[in-house]
Amino acid sequence: MSRENHPTEATLRPFPYARFAALALASLLSAPAHADQSDRIVFRFSLAGLPAGELRIDGKIAGSGYAASGSVATTGLFGALSRIRYDATVQGRHDGAGFHPIEFNETATRGSRNVTYRMVFRDGTPVSVSQTPARKPRSTDVDPRAQGGTIDPLTALYAVLRDVDKSEACTLSVYMFDGTKRSHVGLGKPAPTPDGGVTCAGDYRRIGGFSAKEMADKSVFPFTLTYAPAPEPGRLRVVSIVTDTILGKGRLTRQ
């Protein structure tokens, strides 16, 4: 999640945003209240038909805990013009109805510059937000203490893109906090597809922490999400997302 304005980052960020390998879930796990699952998610992102980026997420729900690692990186011509990459991890609780992050870490690489971010949540509220190198606060930054009930960007992406039961399709509504900004991702209006899948109408909404220019440029990014039947009976898998960006139509396609 970028805290700075950048044309290519803006293309990647409303969807997706974003080190790695398994985090210790043992301390989080108790008797399962719902089915465990593991997801390996890879999407390619294109803009105006040109390759622009790649999103990867490995996520796991086990017992009452979850963990995910993910990356977003520019590719193709966009990668040649501006090398941007985000690597993130998160761990937290999953109660069957929703995700509750505990710790989120991210490294943002822009060219040769690296910036790391860390957020710690307690009882659904960010209680510690840090950045290295340190960043000077801005007047538009929202107060972390007022962000109860939010989740981090990686958790939001995993919640949107993981395999779900058919009854769960198009029902997601989450508020997201990236350390300085608050936003909302919502899905609705399910419609069946001929192959047994479902399409959803959704949007990403900027709420707080954005500059007046960012809000004037675009505050709502509509998108259409398509599920297809997953290998597991009765489950659905996201296979494509077509979304508005500040540079035009973008498409995420599952690999």
C-alpha positions in Angstrom: 0.0 0.0 0.0 1.5 3.2 -1.2 1.5 6.2 1.1 2.8 8.3 -1.8 1.2 9.3 -5.2 2.6 7.5 -8.2 0.9 6.9 -11.6 1.8 3.2 -11.9 1.2 2.6 -8.2 -2.3 4.1 -8.6 -3.0 1.7 -11.4 -2.0 -1.3 -9.2 -3.4 -0.1 -5.8 -7.2 0.0 -5.8 -6.9 -3.6 -6.8 -4.6 -5.1 -5.9 -2.5 -3.5 -3.3 -0.2 -5.6 -1.5 7.8 -11.7 3.9 6.7 -14.7 2.7 6.5 -18.4 3.8 4.5 -19.8 6.7 4.0 -17.8 9.8 3.6 -19.6 13.1 -0.1 -20.3 13.5 0.3 -22.7 16.4 -0.4 -20.2 19.1 -3.6 -19.1 17.3 -5.2 -22.4 16.6 -7.9 -24.0 18.7 -10.7 -26.5 17.9 -11.9 -25.7 14.4 -15.3 -24.0 14.2 -15.3 -24.1 10.4 -13.6 -25.9 7.5 -9.9 -25.3 7.1 -8.6 -24.2 3.7 -5.4 -23.3 1.8 -5.3 -21.0 -1.2 -2.6 -20.3 -3.8 -3.7 -17.3 -5.9 -1.9 -15.9 -8.9 -3.4 -13.1 -11.1 -1.9 -11.1 -14.0 -3.0 -7.5 -14.3 -3.3 -5.7 -17.6 -4.2 -2.1 -18.6 -5.5 -1.4 -22.0 -4.5 -4.9 -23.0 -0.9 -4.4 -22.0 0.7 -6.5 -19.2 1.1 -4.3 -16.2 1.6 -6.4 -13.1 1.3 -9.7 -11.2 -0.4 -10.5 -7.8 0.4 -13.6 -5.8 -1.2 -14.6 -2.5 -0.7 -17.8 -0.4 -3.3 -18.0 2.3 -4.3 -20.5 4.9 -7.2 -20.8 7.4 -6.7 -23.4 10.1 -8.8 -23.7 13.2 -9.5 -20.2 14.5 -6.4 -18.6 12.9 -5.3 -17.5 9.4 -2.1 -16.4 7.8 -1.3 -15.0 4.3 1.7 -13.8 2.4 1.5 -11.9 -0.8 3.3 -9.8 -3.4 2.3 -7.2 -6.1 4.9 -6.2 -8.7 4.9 -4.3 -12.0 5.7 -6.3 -15.1 6.1 -5.7 -18.9 6.4 -2.2 -20.1 5.1 -0.8 -16.8 7.8 -2.7 -15.0 10.5 -1.4 -17.4 9.3 2.2 -16.8 8.8 1.9 -13.0 9.9 -1.0 -10.9 7.5 -1.3 -8.0 7.0 -4.3 -5.7 5.1 -4.9 -2.5 5.7 -8.0 -0.3 3.5 -8.4 2.7 2.5 -10.9 5.4 -0.4 -11.0 7.9 -1.6 -13.3 10.7 -4.7 -13.1 12.7 -7.9 -14.8 13.8 -10.8 -16.1 11.7 -14.1 -16.8 13.4 -16.0 -18.2 10.4 -17.7 -14.9 9.8 -14.8 -12.6 9.2 -11.0 -11.9 9.5 -9.4 -10.2 12.4 -5.8 -9.3 11.8 -3.2 -9.3 14.6 0.0 -8.3 12.8 0.7 -7.0 9.3 4.1 -6.4 7.8 5.0 -5.0 4.4 8.0 -4.0 2.4 7.5 -1.6 -0.5 10.3 -1.4 -3.1 10.3 1.5 -5.6 13.3 1.4 -7.8 16.2 1.1 -5.3 14.3 2.5 -2.3 12.8 0.2 0.3 10.2 1.2 2.9 8.9 -1.2 5.6 5.5 -0.9 7.4 4.1 -2.7 10.4 0.7 -2.6 12.0 -0.4 -4.4 15.1 -4.1 -4.8 15.9 -5.7 -5.4 19.2 -9.4 -6.2 19.5 -10.0 -5.1 16.0 -8.3 -1.7 16.3 -4.8 -0.7 15.0 -2.8 0.1 18.2 0.7 0.4 16.6 1.5 1.8 13.2 5.2 2.3 12.1 7.2 3.0 9.0 10.9 2.7 8.4 12.4 5.1 7.3 10.1 7.3 9.3 7.5 9.4 7.4 6.4 12.9 8.4 2.7 12.9 9.3 0.3 14.7 7.0 -2.8 16.6 7.8 -4.9 14.2 5.8 -3.8 11.1 7.8 -6.6 9.4 9.7 -6.3 8.5 13.3 -5.5 4.7 13.7 -7.3 4.7 17.1 -10.5 5.6 15.2 -10.2 2.6 12.8 -11.8 -0.1 14.9 -13.3 -2.9 12.8 -10.9 -2.4 9.8 -8.6 -4.9 8.2 -5.3 -4.5 6.5 -4.9 -4.5 2.6 -3.5 -8.1 2.4 -6.3 -9.5 4.5 -8.8 -7.6 2.3 -7.3 -9.1 -0.9 -7.3 -12.6 0.6 -10.9 -12.2 1.7 -12.0 -11.1 -1.8 -9.9 -13.6 -3.8 -10.0 -16.9 -1.8 -12.3 -19.8 -2.7 -15.7 -19.6 -1.1 -18.9 -21.6 -0.7 -21.5 -20.6 -3.3 -23.7 -19.0 -0.6 -20.8 -16.7 0.3 -20.3 -15.3 -3.2 -20.9 -11.5 -3.6 -21.5 -11.0 0.2 -18.2 -9.3 1.2 -18.2 -5.9 2.8 -15.0 -4.8 4.6 -13.4 -1.5 5.7 -9.6 -1.3 5.1 -6.9 0.7 6.8 -3.3 0.8 5.4 -1.7 2.9 8.1 -2.8 6.4 6.9 -5.9 5.8 4.8 -9.4 4.3 5.2 -11.3 2.7 2.4 -14.1 0.2 1.7 -14.5 -2.8 -0.5 -17.9 -4.2 -1.2 -19.5 -6.9 -3.4 -23.1 -7.3 -4.3 -25.7 -8.0 -7.1 -24.9 -11.6 -7.7 -25.9 -12.9 -11.2 -25.4 -16.5 -12.4 -23.2 -17.3 -15.4 -23.9 -20.1 -17.9 -21.0 -22.2 -16.6 -22.4 -22.4 -13.1 -20.4 -19.4 -11.8 -21.5 -16.0 -10.5 -20.7 -12.4 -11.3 -20.7 -9.6 -8.7 -20.9 -5.9 -9.0 -18.4 -4.3 -6.6 -16.5 -1.1 -5.8 -13.5 0.2 -3.9 -14.2 3.5 -2.2 -11.8 6.0 -0.8 -13.1 7.3 2.5 -10.4 9.1 4.6 -6.8 10.0 4.5 -6.7 10.9 0.8 -5.7 14.3 -0.6 -8.3 16.6 -2.1 -6.7 15.9 -5.5 -7.0 12.2 -5.1 -10.7 12.5 -4.1 -11.3 14.8 -7.0 -9.5 12.5 -9.5 -11.6 9.5 -8.4 -13.2 8.4 -5.2 -15.1 5.3 -6.3 -13.6 2.5 -8.4 -16.3 0.2 -9.7 -15.4 -3.4 -10.7 -17.0 -6.6 -11.9 -15.8 -9.8 -10.3 -16.4 -13.2 -11.9 -16.5 -16.6 -10.0 -16.3 -20.0 -11.8 -16.8 -23.4 -10.2 -13.8 -24.4 -8.1 -12.4 -28.0 -8.1 -14.1 -28.7 -4.8 -17.9 -29.3 -5.2 -20.1 -26.4 -4.1 -17.2 -23.9 -4.1 -16.5 -21.0 -6.3 -13.2 -19.4 -7.4 -12.5 -15.8 -8.6 -11.2 -16.0 -12.1 -11.4 -12.4 -13.3 -11.9 -8.8 -12.2 -12.5 -5.9 -14.5 -12.0 -2.6 -12.8 -11.7 1.1 -13.3 -8.4 2.8 -12.6 -7.3 6.4 -12.9 -5.7 5.3 -16.2 -8.7 3.5 -17.6 -10.0 -0.1 -17.6 -7.8 -2.7 -16.0 -8.2 -6.5 -15.9 -7.1 -9.1 -13.4 -7.0 -12.6 -14.8 -6.3 -15.8 -12.8 -3.4 -17.9 -13.9 
